[in-house]
Amino acid sequence: MSSDPISFDDFLKVDIRVGQIVDAQPFPEARRPAIKLWVDFGPEIGVRKSSAQITKYYEPESLIGRQVVAVVNFPPKQIGPIMSECLVLGVPDEEGEVVLLRPDHDVPGGGRMF
């Protein structure tokens, strides 16, 4: 499935940044198994909360310190008792389970994707 073409200006509207997970907790209140994440995007953006359905491959304690890639300019969205403030990005494996996207080298927090 291919999407409709967009302009480069449209792409620039999506603010995708690198952050480091500073806390991760089970999210038993979620309808589908999920983990609550707190991601630090550096001094310009700070720490943002999110919820991710990533329980197949990840345990909360193994996520702390990991760098991830996330969209930081979506409006906040209420997900059960948590207000999600960013969208941590991943791709599906062959079974449809989420695998997180991350840089293959450590980079400064808050770095914008280009």
Backbone as a printed PyTorch tensor [residue, N CA C, xyz], in Angstrom:
tensor([[[  0.8480,  -1.1720,   0.0000],
         [  0.0000,   0.0000,   0.0000],
         [  0.8900,   1.2300,   0.0000]],

        [[  0.6950,   2.0780,  -0.9670],
         [  1.4600,   3.3050,  -1.0700],
         [  0.5540,   4.4930,  -0.7630]],

        [[  1.1150,   5.5040,  -0.1400],
         [  0.3460,   6.6960,   0.1970],
         [  0.3860,   7.6960,  -0.9420]],

        [[ -0.5270,   8.6660,  -0.8840],
         [ -0.5070,   9.7480,  -1.8510],
         [  0.7560,  10.5790,  -1.6640]],

        [[  1.3280,  11.0870,  -2.7440],
         [  2.5270,  11.9200,  -2.6220],
         [  2.2440,  13.1910,  -1.8120]],

        [[  3.2620,  13.6400,  -1.0750],
         [  3.1790,  14.9010,  -0.3520],
         [  4.3570,  15.7710,  -0.7870]],

        [[  4.2610,  17.0460,  -0.5030],
         [  5.3660,  17.9410,  -0.8190],
         [  6.4050,  17.8810,   0.3020]],

        [[  7.5990,  18.3750,   0.0050],
         [  8.6280,  18.4350,   1.0350],
         [  8.1880,  19.3550,   2.1660]],

        [[  7.4640,  20.4270,   1.8380],
         [  6.9430,  21.3270,   2.8700],
         [  5.9850,  20.5910,   3.8090]],

        [[  5.1690,  19.6690,   3.2570],
         [  4.2870,  18.8560,   4.1100],
         [  5.1170,  17.9940,   5.0640]],

        [[  6.1740,  17.3900,   4.5500],
         [  7.0480,  16.5650,   5.3770],
         [  7.6490,  17.3770,   6.5230]],

        [[  8.0520,  18.6100,   6.2320],
         [  8.6680,  19.4530,   7.2560],
         [  7.7030,  19.8320,   8.3780]],

        [[  6.4070,  19.7190,   8.1320],
         [  5.4190,  20.0240,   9.1740],
         [  5.4200,  18.9710,  10.2810]],

        [[  5.8790,  17.7630,   9.9780],
         [  5.9120,  16.6880,  10.9680],
         [  7.2390,  16.7970,  11.7270]],

        [[  7.1560,  17.1020,  13.0170],
         [  8.3430,  17.3020,  13.8420],
         [  8.7180,  15.9820,  14.5050]],

        [[  9.7060,  15.2940,  13.9310],
         [ 10.1510,  13.9910,  14.4110],
         [ 11.4980,  14.1820,  15.0980]],

        [[ 11.5540,  13.7970,  16.3790],
         [ 12.7510,  14.0310,  17.1920],
         [ 13.2240,  12.7530,  17.8670]],

        [[ 14.4840,  12.7720,  18.2790],
         [ 15.0560,  11.6950,  19.0690],
         [ 14.9200,  12.0570,  20.5410]],

        [[ 14.4940,  11.0790,  21.3290],
         [ 14.4170,  11.2590,  22.7690],
         [ 14.9110,  10.0180,  23.4740]],

        [[ 15.1600,  10.1640,  24.7690],
         [ 15.6110,   9.0410,  25.5800],
         [ 14.5420,   8.7020,  26.6060]],

        [[ 14.1930,   7.4270,  26.6730],
         [ 13.1980,   6.9850,  27.6480],
         [ 13.8060,   7.0950,  29.0390]],

        [[ 13.1540,   7.9020,  29.9010],
         [ 13.6480,   8.0990,  31.2670],
         [ 12.8160,   7.3310,  32.2930]],

        [[ 11.6210,   6.9120,  31.9050],
         [ 10.7900,   6.0780,  32.7770],
         [  9.8430,   5.2800,  31.8950]],

        [[  9.5140,   4.0900,  32.3420],
         [  8.5740,   3.2100,  31.6310],
         [  7.8590,   2.3780,  32.6800]],

        [[  6.5300,   2.3390,  32.5850],
         [  5.7130,   1.6400,  33.5740],
         [  4.6510,   0.7910,  32.8670]],

        [[  4.2730,  -0.3300,  33.4580],
         [  3.1520,  -1.0970,  32.8990],
         [  1.9050,  -0.2060,  32.8270]],

        [[  1.0360,  -0.5050,  31.8860],
         [ -0.2040,   0.2690,  31.6950],
         [ -1.3770,  -0.7060,  31.7120]],

        [[ -1.6980,  -1.2630,  32.8850],
         [ -2.7480,  -2.2850,  32.9640],
         [ -4.1410,  -1.7490,  32.6380]],

        [[ -4.3500,  -0.4270,  32.7290],
         [ -5.6700,   0.1460,  32.4340],
         [ -5.9610,   0.2210,  30.9330]],

        [[ -4.9480,   0.0510,  30.0990],
         [ -5.1240,   0.1530,  28.6480],
         [ -5.9970,  -0.9920,  28.1270]],

        [[ -6.7600,  -0.7110,  27.0720],
         [ -7.6070,  -1.7530,  26.4620],
         [ -6.7690,  -2.8680,  25.8600]],

        [[ -5.6640,  -2.5020,  25.2110],
         [ -4.7310,  -3.4850,  24.6700],
         [ -3.4320,  -3.3580,  25.4530]],

        [[ -2.6970,  -4.4430,  25.6690],
         [ -1.4760,  -4.3710,  26.4650],
         [ -0.5510,  -3.2470,  25.9750]],

        [[ -0.1000,  -2.4200,  26.9210],
         [  0.7240,  -1.2650,  26.5750],
         [  1.6660,  -0.9280,  27.7180]],

        [[  2.5900,  -0.0260,  27.4080],
         [  3.5430,   0.4820,  28.3870],
         [  3.4820,   1.9990,  28.3530]],

        [[  3.4480,   2.6270,  29.5400],
         [  3.5190,   4.0840,  29.6410],
         [  4.9860,   4.4930,  29.5720]],

        [[  5.2580,   5.4960,  28.7490],
         [  6.6270,   5.9600,  28.5440],
         [  6.7550,   7.4350,  28.8820]],

        [[  7.8930,   7.8040,  29.4470],
         [  8.2750,   9.2000,  29.6310],
         [  9.5650,   9.3710,  28.8520]],

        [[  9.5310,  10.2570,  27.8380],
         [ 10.6470,  10.4090,  26.9110],
         [ 11.2030,  11.8270,  27.0310]],

        [[ 12.5130,  11.9320,  27.2600],
         [ 13.1900,  13.2260,  27.3820],
         [ 13.7410,  13.6300,  26.0250]],

        [[ 13.2160,  14.7530,  25.5080],
         [ 13.6360,  15.2740,  24.2080],
         [ 14.6000,  16.4550,  24.3490]],

        [[ 15.2670,  16.5700,  25.4740],
         [ 16.2430,  17.6230,  25.6740],
         [ 15.6150,  18.9020,  26.1940]],

        [[ 16.4530,  19.9270,  26.4400],
         [ 15.9810,  21.1460,  27.1060],
         [ 14.9380,  21.9470,  26.3240]],

        [[ 14.9660,  21.8980,  25.0080],
         [ 14.0080,  22.6790,  24.2100],
         [ 12.5750,  22.1550,  24.3590]],

        [[ 12.4100,  20.8410,  24.4150],
         [ 11.0770,  20.2170,  24.4380],
         [ 10.7610,  19.6300,  25.8110]],

        [[ 11.7420,  19.0490,  26.4700],
         [ 11.5370,  18.4490,  27.7810],
         [ 11.0120,  17.0280,  27.7000]],

        [[ 10.4320,  16.5760,  28.8200],
         [  9.9190,  15.2070,  28.9240],
         [  8.4640,  15.1770,  28.4810]],

        [[  8.1380,  14.2200,  27.6240],
         [  6.7690,  14.0140,  27.1530],
         [  6.3390,  12.5960,  27.4800]],

        [[  5.0330,  12.4210,  27.7560],
         [  4.4620,  11.1030,  28.0600],
         [  3.8710,  10.4890,  26.7930]],

        [[  3.8350,   9.1720,  26.7850],
         [  3.2110,   8.4490,  25.6860],
         [  2.7890,   7.0680,  26.1850]],

        [[  1.9930,   6.4060,  25.3890],
         [  1.5950,   5.0320,  25.6300],
         [  1.9220,   4.2550,  24.3650]],

        [[  2.5150,   3.0830,  24.5240],
         [  2.9080,   2.3040,  23.3490],
         [  2.5220,   0.8410,  23.5350]],

        [[  1.9380,   0.2670,  22.4970],
         [  1.5510,  -1.1460,  22.5020],
         [  2.7500,  -1.9700,  22.0260]],

        [[  3.7170,  -2.1110,  22.9290],
         [  4.9960,  -2.7330,  22.5750],
         [  5.3680,  -3.8710,  23.5210]],

        [[  4.3790,  -4.4890,  24.1310],
         [  4.6460,  -5.4930,  25.1720],
         [  5.1770,  -6.8220,  24.6410]],

        [[  5.0820,  -7.0730,  23.3500],
         [  5.5790,  -8.3440,  22.7990],
         [  7.1010,  -8.4600,  22.9490]],

        [[  7.8190,  -7.3860,  22.6610],
         [  9.2810,  -7.4350,  22.6510],
         [  9.9560,  -6.6450,  23.7670]],

        [[  9.1970,  -5.8530,  24.5170],
         [  9.8220,  -4.9460,  25.4700],
         [  9.2010,  -5.0700,  26.8640]],

        [[ 10.0530,  -5.0090,  27.8750],
         [  9.6510,  -4.9120,  29.2720],
         [  9.9630,  -3.4900,  29.7170]],

        [[  9.1380,  -2.9050,  30.5800],
         [  9.3820,  -1.5140,  30.9800],
         [ 10.8170,  -1.2380,  31.4260]],

        [[ 11.3660,  -2.0870,  32.2840],
         [ 12.7050,  -1.8140,  32.8040],
         [ 13.7900,  -1.8650,  31.7340]],

        [[ 13.5720,  -2.6270,  30.6580],
         [ 14.5780,  -2.7170,  29.5880],
         [ 14.5590,  -1.4900,  28.6760]],

        [[ 13.5170,  -0.6790,  28.7750],
         [ 13.3860,   0.4900,  27.9010],
         [ 14.0950,   1.7320,  28.4440]],

        [[ 14.3040,   1.7910,  29.7430],
         [ 14.8970,   2.9900,  30.3390],
         [ 16.3210,   3.1690,  29.8160]],

        [[ 16.5910,   4.3830,  29.3130],
         [ 17.8880,   4.7080,  28.7290],
         [ 17.9410,   4.5360,  27.2230]],

        [[ 16.9500,   3.8750,  26.6310],
         [ 16.9260,   3.6410,  25.1850],
         [ 16.5160,   4.9130,  24.4440]],

        [[ 17.2020,   5.1870,  23.3430],
         [ 16.7800,   6.2860,  22.4820],
         [ 15.7030,   5.7880,  21.5280]],

        [[ 14.7120,   6.6500,  21.2850],
         [ 13.6180,   6.3430,  20.3670],
         [ 13.3740,   7.5540,  19.4800]],

        [[ 12.5830,   7.3470,  18.4500],
         [ 12.1890,   8.3960,  17.5170],
         [ 10.6930,   8.6140,  17.6920]],

        [[ 10.2710,   9.8910,  17.7480],
         [  8.8560,  10.1750,  18.0090],
         [  8.4160,  11.4640,  17.3220]],

        [[  7.1250,  11.5330,  17.0180],
         [  6.5080,  12.7650,  16.5360],
         [  6.1380,  13.5740,  17.7750]],

        [[  6.5920,  14.8410,  17.8190],
         [  6.3530,  15.6500,  19.0120],
         [  5.3690,  16.7930,  18.7890]],

        [[  4.8370,  16.9450,  17.5740],
         [  3.9250,  18.0680,  17.3520],
         [  2.4860,  17.6690,  17.0350]],

        [[  2.0750,  16.4530,  17.4270],
         [  0.6530,  16.1230,  17.4150],
         [  0.0220,  16.7450,  18.6540]],

        [[ -1.2650,  17.0840,  18.6090],
         [ -1.9020,  17.5760,  19.8260],
         [ -1.9950,  16.4500,  20.8590]],

        [[ -1.9810,  16.7840,  22.1610],
         [ -2.1190,  15.7490,  23.1920],
         [ -3.4070,  14.9470,  22.9920]],

        [[ -3.3440,  13.6550,  23.3420],
         [ -4.4980,  12.7710,  23.1720],
         [ -4.6970,  11.9680,  24.4500]],

        [[ -5.9120,  11.9720,  24.9550],
         [ -6.2310,  11.2120,  26.1660],
         [ -6.3260,   9.7290,  25.8260]],

        [[ -5.5210,   8.9220,  26.4970],
         [ -5.5580,   7.4690,  26.3250],
         [ -5.7760,   6.8860,  27.7120]],

        [[ -7.0350,   6.5890,  28.0290],
         [ -7.3680,   6.1390,  29.3800],
         [ -6.9770,   7.2230,  30.3630]],

        [[ -6.2520,   6.8670,  31.4260],
         [ -5.8880,   7.8600,  32.4300],
         [ -4.6440,   8.6820,  32.0850]],

        [[ -4.0100,   8.4260,  30.9370],
         [ -2.7860,   9.1410,  30.5780],
         [ -3.0460,  10.0810,  29.3970]],

        [[ -2.4340,  11.2670,  29.4510],
         [ -2.4850,  12.2020,  28.3320],
         [ -1.2210,  11.9780,  27.5090]],

        [[ -1.3820,  11.4190,  26.3180],
         [ -0.2410,  11.1470,  25.4550],
         [  0.1850,  12.4500,  24.7870]],

        [[  1.4820,  12.7530,  24.8880],
         [  2.0110,  14.0240,  24.3870],
         [  2.9730,  13.8600,  23.2190]],

        [[  3.2040,  12.6340,  22.7880],
         [  4.0470,  12.3700,  21.6220],
         [  3.6850,  10.9860,  21.0870]],

        [[  4.1130,  10.7040,  19.8730],
         [  3.8650,   9.4020,  19.2590],
         [  5.2010,   8.7360,  18.9860]],

        [[  5.5370,   7.7390,  19.8000],
         [  6.7700,   6.9880,  19.6180],
         [  6.5820,   6.0930,  18.3970]],

        [[  7.5640,   6.1010,  17.5060],
         [  7.4190,   5.4270,  16.2200],
         [  7.9950,   4.0140,  16.2260]],

        [[  7.3330,   3.1480,  15.4980],
         [  7.7660,   1.7730,  15.3300],
         [  7.2450,   1.2490,  14.0090]],

        [[  7.6690,   0.0670,  13.6610],
         [  7.1970,  -0.6060,  12.4530],
         [  6.7740,  -2.0200,  12.8250]],

        [[  5.8290,  -2.5950,  12.0660],
         [  5.3900,  -3.9550,  12.3940],
         [  6.3680,  -5.0120,  11.8930]],

        [[  6.5040,  -6.0750,  12.6890],
         [  7.2570,  -7.2280,  12.2070],
         [  6.3240,  -8.0890,  11.3590]],

        [[  6.7500,  -9.2880,  10.9940],
         [  5.9440, -10.1490,  10.1300],
         [  4.6400, -10.5910,  10.7770]],

        [[  4.5400, -10.4860,  12.1100],
         [  3.3040, -10.8500,  12.8150],
         [  2.4620,  -9.6310,  13.1900]],

        [[  2.9130,  -8.4370,  12.7940],
         [  2.1870,  -7.2200,  13.1150],
         [  2.5290,  -6.6270,  14.4710]],

        [[  3.5340,  -7.1700,  15.1560],
         [  3.9640,  -6.6470,  16.4560],
         [  4.9170,  -5.4760,  16.2540]],

        [[  4.8280,  -4.4850,  17.1360],
         [  5.6020,  -3.2560,  16.9760],
         [  7.0590,  -3.4450,  17.3910]],

        [[  7.9520,  -2.9800,  16.5100],
         [  9.3830,  -2.9030,  16.7820],
         [  9.7350,  -1.4170,  16.7410]],

        [[ 10.3270,  -0.9070,  17.8210],
         [ 10.6230,   0.5140,  17.9240],
         [ 11.7060,   0.9580,  16.9420]],

        [[ 11.5520,   2.1910,  16.4440],
         [ 12.5910,   2.8130,  15.6310],
         [ 13.5450,   3.5540,  16.5540]],

        [[ 14.8310,   3.4780,  16.2440],
         [ 15.8190,   4.1900,  17.0460],
         [ 17.0690,   4.4210,  16.2160]],

        [[ 17.8510,   5.4490,  16.5880],
         [ 19.1190,   5.6730,  15.8730],
         [ 20.0700,   4.5050,  16.1210]],

        [[ 20.9600,   4.2340,  15.1700],
         [ 21.8990,   3.1460,  15.3940],
         [ 23.1840,   3.6140,  16.0780]],

        [[ 23.2720,   4.9190,  16.3930],
         [ 24.3250,   5.4970,  17.2360],
         [ 23.6480,   6.4710,  18.1830]],

        [[ 24.2110,   6.6590,  19.3740],
         [ 23.6650,   7.6640,  20.2830],
         [ 23.8100,   9.0440,  19.6590]],

        [[ 22.7460,   9.8280,  19.7710],
         [ 22.7340,  11.1920,  19.2470],
         [ 22.1580,  12.1090,  20.3300]],

        [[ 22.4020,  13.4110,  20.2300],
         [ 21.8650,  14.3160,  21.2400],
         [ 20.3310,  14.2790,  21.2870]],

        [[ 19.7900,  14.3000,  22.5040],
         [ 18.3320,  14.3230,  22.6750],
         [ 17.7270,  15.5640,  22.0630]],

        [[ 16.5950,  15.4040,  21.4210],
         [ 15.9040,  16.5080,  20.7830],
         [ 16.2990,  16.7230,  19.3430]],

        [[ 17.2620,  15.9640,  18.8550],
         [ 17.6790,  16.1220,  17.4570],
         [ 16.5150,  15.8520,  16.5080]],

        [[ 16.3430,  16.7620,  15.5530],
         [ 15.2390,  16.6320,  14.6040],
         [ 15.6390,  15.7840,  13.4060]],

        [[ 14.7300,  14.8950,  13.0120],
         [ 14.9760,  14.0620,  11.8400],
         [ 14.9320,  14.8980,  10.5770]],

        [[ 15.8440,  14.6090,   9.6530],
         [ 15.8210,  15.2530,   8.3310],
         [ 16.3050,  14.2910,   7.2880]]])
